Amino acid sequence: MTTASQVLGRRLRTQRLTSAPLPTAADVVRRLGAVQCQERDQALHSLGLRARGATYASVLAELDSGAFVRTHVLRPACHFVPAEDVRWMLALTGPRIERGLAARQRQLGLDDPRRLAAAIDSVCQLVADRNFLTRKEISADLDAAGLTRGDGSWLGHLLLAAEVRSLICSGPTRGGEHTYALLGDVVPPSVRGLDGGEAIQLLAQRFFLG
């Protein structure tokens, strides 16, 4: 009979907390499939605990290089995702996330498809050509163009919608702040495409392995 202590020990080993660390932070993200990172710095430290010889600076450098990205995937929460997996994960889970946010989008005035698409296009134009911008900078530019509505929740949901549609993702940090980038500027379009069945199978494998 398996005891609770044995289950805990196996989980700690699988999570690479008591077993050999992985070579890089990106390998850790790859092994776990996706890592929730609503609190970015704490999540970076979590990766560092599992990577060989890692420091906060080295893990952050991997994120800034695009080895893994920060985006909304799986559910309405930020996750670190391997660069090669972000497109198929978003294709699989993005539409469901957006459907689940429909009521809140109506409250924020983001339920008109044409208006939402125009606002997302404006954001994409702002960060095009590797013009990495912080949320504050995007907000200021949209304000100047007369495009913002309501409080900060409006912009947050606008950026979330652009992320789950595979249009934007994290860019390099600047001054300690998270920036946004076009997904195509960070992750090459040719990186791994899977059909729905293959994507579900791979996601399940990642979950149980991690």
JOFENJO-V965253 format. One record per residue. N is the residue number from 1. RES is the residue in three letters. D_CENTER is the distance of its C-alpha to the mean C-alpha in Angstrom with 1 decimal. Layout:
n=N res=RES d_center=D_CENTER
n=N res=RES d_center=D_CENTER
//
This chain:
n=1 res=MET d_center=39.3
n=2 res=THR d_center=35.8
n=3 res=THR d_center=35.7
n=4 res=ALA d_center=32.8
n=5 res=SER d_center=33.2
n=6 res=GLN d_center=32.7
n=7 res=VAL d_center=29.6
n=8 res=LEU d_center=28.2
n=9 res=GLY d_center=29.3
n=10 res=ARG d_center=27.7
n=11 res=ARG d_center=24.4
n=12 res=LEU d_center=24.5
n=13 res=ARG d_center=25.4
n=14 res=THR d_center=22.7
n=15 res=GLN d_center=20.1
n=16 res=ARG d_center=21.7
n=17 res=LEU d_center=23.0
n=18 res=THR d_center=26.7
n=19 res=SER d_center=26.6
n=20 res=ALA d_center=26.2
n=21 res=PRO d_center=23.1
n=22 res=LEU d_center=21.0
n=23 res=PRO d_center=21.5
n=24 res=THR d_center=18.1
n=25 res=ALA d_center=14.9
n=26 res=ALA d_center=13.2
n=27 res=ASP d_center=15.8
n=28 res=VAL d_center=15.0
n=29 res=VAL d_center=11.3
n=30 res=ARG d_center=13.1
n=31 res=ARG d_center=15.8
n=32 res=LEU d_center=13.9
n=33 res=GLY d_center=11.7
n=34 res=ALA d_center=8.5
n=35 res=VAL d_center=8.8
n=36 res=GLN d_center=8.4
n=37 res=CYS d_center=8.1
n=38 res=GLN d_center=9.5
n=39 res=GLU d_center=12.1
n=40 res=ARG d_center=10.6
n=41 res=ASP d_center=14.1
n=42 res=GLN d_center=15.1
n=43 res=ALA d_center=12.1
n=44 res=LEU d_center=13.1
n=45 res=HIS d_center=16.7
n=46 res=SER d_center=15.8
n=47 res=LEU d_center=14.7
n=48 res=GLY d_center=17.8
n=49 res=LEU d_center=20.1
n=50 res=ARG d_center=19.4
n=51 res=ALA d_center=19.7
n=52 res=ARG d_center=23.1
n=53 res=GLY d_center=24.4
n=54 res=ALA d_center=21.1
n=55 res=THR d_center=21.2
n=56 res=TYR d_center=18.7
n=57 res=ALA d_center=19.4
n=58 res=SER d_center=18.9
n=59 res=VAL d_center=15.5
n=60 res=LEU d_center=14.4
n=61 res=ALA d_center=16.1
n=62 res=GLU d_center=14.1
n=63 res=LEU d_center=10.8
n=64 res=ASP d_center=12.8
n=65 res=SER d_center=14.3
n=66 res=GLY d_center=11.3
n=67 res=ALA d_center=12.1
n=68 res=PHE d_center=8.6
n=69 res=VAL d_center=5.5
n=70 res=ARG d_center=3.1
n=71 res=THR d_center=1.8
n=72 res=HIS d_center=4.5
n=73 res=VAL d_center=5.9
n=74 res=LEU d_center=9.3
n=75 res=ARG d_center=10.4
n=76 res=PRO d_center=10.1
n=77 res=ALA d_center=8.2
n=78 res=CYS d_center=5.1
n=79 res=HIS d_center=4.3
n=80 res=PHE d_center=5.0
n=81 res=VAL d_center=5.8
n=82 res=PRO d_center=9.1
n=83 res=ALA d_center=9.7
n=84 res=GLU d_center=12.4
n=85 res=ASP d_center=10.7
n=86 res=VAL d_center=7.7
n=87 res=ARG d_center=10.6
n=88 res=TRP d_center=12.6
n=89 res=MET d_center=10.1
n=90 res=LEU d_center=9.3
n=91 res=ALA d_center=13.0
n=92 res=LEU d_center=13.9
n=93 res=THR d_center=12.0
n=94 res=GLY d_center=11.2
n=95 res=PRO d_center=14.9
n=96 res=ARG d_center=15.5
n=97 res=ILE d_center=12.9
n=98 res=GLU d_center=14.6
n=99 res=ARG d_center=18.0
n=100 res=GLY d_center=17.5
n=101 res=LEU d_center=17.0
n=102 res=ALA d_center=20.1
n=103 res=ALA d_center=22.4
n=104 res=ARG d_center=20.5
n=105 res=GLN d_center=20.1
n=106 res=ARG d_center=23.8
n=107 res=GLN d_center=24.5
n=108 res=LEU d_center=22.6
n=109 res=GLY d_center=24.3
n=110 res=LEU d_center=21.4
n=111 res=ASP d_center=23.1
n=112 res=ASP d_center=25.0
n=113 res=PRO d_center=23.3
n=114 res=ARG d_center=25.0
n=115 res=ARG d_center=24.3
n=116 res=LEU d_center=20.6
n=117 res=ALA d_center=20.5
n=118 res=ALA d_center=22.5
n=119 res=ALA d_center=20.3
n=120 res=ILE d_center=17.1
n=121 res=ASP d_center=19.4
n=122 res=SER d_center=20.4
n=123 res=VAL d_center=17.0
n=124 res=CYS d_center=16.5
n=125 res=GLN d_center=20.0
n=126 res=LEU d_center=19.4
n=127 res=VAL d_center=16.6
n=128 res=ALA d_center=18.3
n=129 res=ASP d_center=19.9
n=130 res=ARG d_center=17.5
n=131 res=ASN d_center=18.6
n=132 res=PHE d_center=15.7
n=133 res=LEU d_center=16.1
n=134 res=THR d_center=15.2
n=135 res=ARG d_center=14.9
n=136 res=LYS d_center=18.6
n=137 res=GLU d_center=19.6
n=138 res=ILE d_center=18.0
n=139 res=SER d_center=19.8
n=140 res=ALA d_center=23.0
n=141 res=ASP d_center=23.0
n=142 res=LEU d_center=22.6
n=143 res=ASP d_center=25.2
n=144 res=ALA d_center=27.5
n=145 res=ALA d_center=27.2
n=146 res=GLY d_center=28.0
n=147 res=LEU d_center=24.9
n=148 res=THR d_center=23.5
n=149 res=ARG d_center=24.6
n=150 res=GLY d_center=24.9
n=151 res=ASP d_center=23.0
n=152 res=GLY d_center=19.6
n=153 res=SER d_center=18.3
n=154 res=TRP d_center=19.0
n=155 res=LEU d_center=16.7
n=156 res=GLY d_center=13.8
n=157 res=HIS d_center=14.2
n=158 res=LEU d_center=14.8
n=159 res=LEU d_center=11.6
n=160 res=LEU d_center=9.8
n=161 res=ALA d_center=12.2
n=162 res=ALA d_center=11.6
n=163 res=GLU d_center=7.9
n=164 res=VAL d_center=9.0
n=165 res=ARG d_center=11.9
n=166 res=SER d_center=10.2
n=167 res=LEU d_center=11.7
n=168 res=ILE d_center=9.6
n=169 res=CYS d_center=6.5
n=170 res=SER d_center=7.0
n=171 res=GLY d_center=10.6
n=172 res=PRO d_center=13.0
n=173 res=THR d_center=13.9
n=174 res=ARG d_center=17.3
n=175 res=GLY d_center=19.8
n=176 res=GLY d_center=17.3
n=177 res=GLU d_center=15.2
n=178 res=HIS d_center=11.6
n=179 res=THR d_center=12.1
n=180 res=TYR d_center=10.8
n=181 res=ALA d_center=11.7
n=182 res=LEU d_center=12.6
n=183 res=LEU d_center=10.5
n=184 res=GLY d_center=14.1
n=185 res=ASP d_center=14.8
n=186 res=VAL d_center=12.2
n=187 res=VAL d_center=12.2
n=188 res=PRO d_center=15.7
n=189 res=PRO d_center=16.4
n=190 res=SER d_center=18.5
n=191 res=VAL d_center=16.0
n=192 res=ARG d_center=16.6
n=193 res=GLY d_center=17.5
n=194 res=LEU d_center=18.5
n=195 res=ASP d_center=20.4
n=196 res=GLY d_center=19.7
n=197 res=GLY d_center=22.0
n=198 res=GLU d_center=20.7
n=199 res=ALA d_center=17.0
n=200 res=ILE d_center=18.2
n=201 res=GLN d_center=20.3
n=202 res=LEU d_center=17.8
n=203 res=LEU d_center=15.3
n=204 res=ALA d_center=18.4
n=205 res=GLN d_center=19.5
n=206 res=ARG d_center=16.3
n=207 res=PHE d_center=16.6
n=208 res=PHE d_center=20.3
n=209 res=LEU d_center=20.2
n=210 res=GLY d_center=17.7
//
